[in-house]
Amino acid sequence: MYALGRHLLLELKICNEEVLDDLNVLKECLNEAAIRCGATVVGESFYHFSPHGVSGVVNIAESHIAIHTWPEHKYAAVDVFTCGTTVDPEKAAKFITERLGAQTHSLIELRRGIMEDSQVGCTK
């Protein structure tokens, strides 16, 4: 069986709350994570909530890297969704985890677009 994509779900806890509320730092972080994992950035959209928190997504040719933060809980939810064989989503996940200063974290990986071995254009 093959999968078209890999979707990493990150639970980042006990993070640096100042970083979690800084739109510019988070924008730089997700863009840098995309570059470090070998992805091609094609766009982005970020929003700072009042009184705190940020939602953002970096669109990559291989799919997306997204974040939603709760600085008041020192928590961030992050998705790293990639397809193809040239991107290493774990590199993006590791960089984001370190940059946000997460003292506790977990990662769940979902294989997306499961295909039969005989179907063309799929990746393992």
Backbone torsions as a table, in degrees:
resi	resn	phi	psi	omega
1	MET	NA	144.7	-179.7
2	TYR	-123.7	157.2	176.8
3	ALA	-123.0	138.8	176.3
4	LEU	-71.6	-31.7	-176.6
5	GLY	-149.0	165.4	176.1
6	ARG	-121.1	131.6	-178.2
7	HIS	-121.4	109.0	178.5
8	LEU	-95.2	127.8	177.1
9	LEU	-108.9	118.0	-177.7
10	LEU	-107.2	134.1	171.2
11	GLU	-109.5	109.0	-177.2
12	LEU	-110.8	117.7	-175.5
13	LYS	-121.5	157.2	-178.1
14	ILE	53.0	52.4	179.1
15	CYS	-90.3	169.2	174.6
16	ASN	-69.3	111.1	-174.2
17	GLU	-67.3	-27.1	176.2
18	GLU	-67.7	-41.2	177.3
19	VAL	-64.5	-40.8	-178.6
20	LEU	-63.9	-18.7	-178.5
21	ASP	-109.3	9.5	-177.0
22	ASP	-107.5	99.8	-176.9
23	LEU	-55.0	-44.6	-177.5
24	ASN	-65.3	-40.7	178.4
25	VAL	-65.3	-42.5	-179.5
26	LEU	-67.6	-38.5	176.9
27	LYS	-61.0	-46.6	178.3
28	GLU	-63.1	-41.1	-177.9
29	CYS	-61.3	-50.3	-177.6
30	LEU	-68.6	-37.8	176.6
31	ASN	-64.1	-43.4	178.7
32	GLU	-65.8	-38.1	177.5
33	ALA	-61.3	-41.4	178.4
34	ALA	-61.4	-45.6	-179.7
35	ILE	-63.8	-44.9	-177.9
36	ARG	-63.8	-28.5	-178.8
37	CYS	-90.5	0.4	176.2
38	GLY	91.4	14.2	-178.5
39	ALA	-86.4	164.6	177.5
40	THR	-108.8	111.9	-179.5
41	VAL	-73.0	130.1	179.0
42	VAL	-121.9	-5.8	178.9
43	GLY	172.5	175.4	178.5
44	GLU	-160.7	158.4	174.2
45	SER	-151.5	126.4	-179.3
46	PHE	-133.8	150.6	179.5
47	TYR	-143.4	132.8	176.2
48	HIS	-101.3	123.6	-179.7
49	PHE	-84.3	158.5	174.7
50	SER	-112.1	126.3	13.1
51	PRO	-88.7	-14.7	-178.5
52	HIS	-162.1	162.6	178.8
53	GLY	108.6	150.6	-178.1
54	VAL	-136.6	140.0	168.2
55	SER	-119.1	138.3	179.1
56	GLY	-159.7	156.4	176.5
57	VAL	-142.2	137.4	170.2
58	VAL	-108.2	116.9	177.2
59	ASN	-81.6	130.8	178.0
60	ILE	-122.1	154.8	179.2
61	ALA	-56.7	-26.8	-178.0
62	GLU	-91.0	-0.7	172.9
63	SER	140.4	-106.5	-176.3
64	HIS	-162.7	161.1	169.7
65	ILE	-128.1	123.6	-174.0
66	ALA	-130.1	154.6	179.7
67	ILE	-143.6	147.8	168.3
68	HIS	-138.9	128.3	-174.7
69	THR	-116.1	150.2	172.4
70	TRP	-126.8	83.4	-177.4
71	PRO	-57.3	-34.9	-179.0
72	GLU	-64.7	-18.1	176.7
73	HIS	-112.0	2.6	-178.2
74	LYS	55.6	38.7	-173.4
75	TYR	-127.0	143.3	172.9
76	ALA	-138.3	138.8	172.1
77	ALA	-105.6	128.4	-176.6
78	VAL	-130.4	137.2	173.0
79	ASP	-116.5	133.3	172.2
80	VAL	-123.9	105.7	-177.0
81	PHE	-116.1	118.7	-177.7
82	THR	-133.4	155.6	172.5
83	CYS	-131.5	164.8	-178.6
84	GLY	90.9	177.8	-175.6
85	THR	-110.2	-1.3	-176.0
86	THR	-95.5	-6.3	-176.6
87	VAL	-108.0	141.2	178.1
88	ASP	-115.8	91.8	-175.3
89	PRO	-61.5	-25.3	178.3
90	GLU	-63.5	-33.3	177.5
91	LYS	-63.5	-41.8	177.7
92	ALA	-64.0	-45.8	-179.0
93	ALA	-60.7	-43.9	-179.7
94	LYS	-64.0	-44.4	-179.6
95	PHE	-62.0	-46.4	-179.5
96	ILE	-63.4	-43.8	179.6
97	THR	-58.1	-45.7	179.9
98	GLU	-68.2	-43.7	-176.3
99	ARG	-64.6	-33.3	179.5
100	LEU	-84.8	-4.8	177.8
101	GLY	67.3	30.9	-178.4
102	ALA	-63.8	122.3	176.9
103	GLN	-84.4	-24.2	176.9
104	THR	-133.0	135.4	178.5
105	HIS	-153.2	157.4	173.5
106	SER	-141.9	157.4	-177.6
107	LEU	-137.0	131.1	173.7
108	ILE	-118.3	133.0	177.2
109	GLU	-110.8	130.6	174.2
110	LEU	-113.2	135.0	172.6
111	ARG	-90.3	125.4	-176.8
112	ARG	-109.0	145.2	178.7
113	GLY	67.4	52.2	179.7
114	ILE	-66.0	127.5	-177.1
115	MET	-125.0	157.1	174.1
116	GLU	-69.4	151.3	178.7
117	ASP	-53.6	-32.4	-174.8
118	SER	-77.8	-13.2	-179.0
119	GLN	-77.8	138.7	-174.7
120	VAL	-85.0	150.3	173.1
121	GLY	84.2	16.3	-178.8
122	CYS	-103.4	160.0	177.3
123	THR	-119.7	153.0	177.4
124	LYS	-76.4	NA	NA
